[in-house]
Amino acid sequence: MNIEALEREHGEQVVEHLSQALHMPVVTPDEMSATAPQLGDRHESPLQELEARELGGAIEHAIARLRPEYRTCILLRHVEGHSYEDIARILDLPLGTVKTYIHRARNELRGYLEDRRE
């Protein structure tokens, strides 16, 4: 999920709060694109690059379908790499709630992506 989507969904204050809570600057979509690794950098065939893009798009779409609280927890855990304890502290939630949200998010993602399994 990018900054623009967060702003649309939750308002600018939430994005600013998350940025401050994570001690990270807000990164614009242009800045993200400029620093993103290029698929061609991995020496993949054009077919592999296309498959990787399609899978990435499917994963992004599946994450976007999650409830906001699940999405926030799963992004903090798997994209930002925070521990369960850090997520609980950042979001001011009980540790058990964070674990439950991440478990449920993973199950929902698994269901959304089931047709992509080979």
BELLIN-V225904 format. One record per helix or strand. SS is the DSSP state (hx for helix, st for strand). FROM is the first residue (numbers start at 1). TO is the last residue. If there is no record, write none. Layout:
SS&FROM&TO ; SS&FROM&TO
This chain:
hx&3&10 ; hx&12&21 ; hx&29&35 ; hx&39&42 ; hx&46&65 ; hx&68&78 ; hx&84&91 ; hx&95&112 ; hx&114&116
